[in-house]
Amino acid sequence: MRPVIFSQISLDLKHTRLFRSPSNTDDMAEEAKKLAGYAAVDNHVQNNQVVGVGSGSTIVYAVDRLAERVRQEKLNIVCVPTSFQVSVRMCLLSAVLCSSSLTPYQLDVAIDGADEVDAALTLIKGGGGCLTQEKIVASCAKHFIVIADFRKDSSALGQQWKKGVPIEVIPMAYVPVSRTIAKRFGGEAVLRMAVSKAGPVVTDNSNFILDWKFEHIHNWKEVNIAIKMIPGVVETGLFVGMAERVYFGMEDGNVGVRDPPVN
Ligand SMILES: O=C[C@H](O)[C@H](O)[C@H](O)COP(=O)(O)O
């Protein structure tokens, strides 16, 4: 059963024009990413802010919108990127000031994509291997806003994203960490291999990624803490209790907004 979208915001003309009668699911997803990215930047970024910027294909639209607003509105903002990928894009756009260090800044807002979002706003992140920087940046922000297309919407983790929970590990520890996870929590934690070279994916921090293909739904808060305690684990792609709001770009051209459930 798909979770309820808590509210829907209708789009103004500027956003509606982004739709060009997409012909298939991939095209629709691409348009949906753009809608979500624009909605987050328009609703959460203001002048004189420090903005954390996530990684992946969805965030690209948010970066483009940020650059557009900086140019048009002469915004004075500083961005803190979470990956090589996004810092290069921001440099190319050259409209946005970047800082590679968190030291001097309290972040006003961080915006990022996700691989899967459940009904409680628990996230799986790290499909692109940037989970550690993303979690650091999100944890330093007053507000953490997530953007996603409709395919990421899930009532329970694992229903949409089939590749498992990414876990960044120190290279020498990947075998024992993988064995410990399988023994304690079931499933299989598989070393992520590169597509265009012979060998594992190496993160921006020079570490490896294990993708933990879990077998059943867990208490994600407890599992996240337990996995982080295994020697050699740097960070997990489980983001529990961090997201304040998720914008879903929908197939019908609307943007769905989900806030955490009130307990
Ligand atoms: O490491 C990558 C990040 O966690 C991404 O934000 C996540 O994988 C979503 O990426 P995309 O927007 O390309 O689906």
The ligand as an ORCA input file, in Angstrom:
! r2SCAN-3c Opt
* xyz 0 1
  O      25.140      9.139     -2.588
  C      24.216      9.642     -3.189
  C      23.085     10.316     -2.569
  O      22.679      9.802     -1.341
  C      21.916     10.643     -3.472
  O      21.293     11.748     -2.903
  C      20.930      9.525     -3.626
  O      21.576      8.354     -4.114
  C      19.801      9.899     -4.587
  O      20.333     10.093     -5.860
  P      19.418     10.445     -7.104
  O      18.895     11.820     -6.873
  O      20.340     10.348     -8.285
  O      18.335      9.417     -7.173
*
